[in-house]
């Protein structure tokens, strides 16, 4: 297993929809093992394969004692929404905002051995599934923002020197990178998420 560098906003792989996995075997097993180790090293709630530069539809997660992975996930979402919670992203360090997500999600996909998997999720787990599946579609959480939050996020991203951030983030670990989907400074208030209170700085 290996701890891999996490790609930072501006890298084209984060904006490119990932391809379905078609081969199950040792290479996929190694990918998932590396993703799990990388996610745990940065104290992430989830990690999608494009975040480590691999354009395949795979993500890992660890939420409230539940941990695992999904290959070729397909989500069925509830019609209603959960309370907005501040999200950050390991690929956008230093930025976090409250994001609107569906209350529940039913995820269908496969495990690393090609066995069918179905998981019913609510709350934070449902949020993680939605966040990571967005990554597989080339969507970042800031794309989900509206109004003042969206403008503030765009300003924050423009203000950061992401060429410098990208090189520094490769060597950062849990206490520096952050929380849940990647702790960062919270803009616009909202509930705490993953142990990082609103307004906290990374």
Secondary structure by P-SEA (a helix, b strand, c coil): ccbbbbbccccccccbbbbccccccaaaaaaaaaaaaaaaaacccccccccccccccccccccccccccccbbbbbbccccccbbbbbbccccccccbbbbccbbbbbbbcccccbbbbbbcaaaaaaaaaaaaaaaccccccccccaaaaaaaaaaaacaaaaaaaaaccccccccccccccccccccccccccccccccc
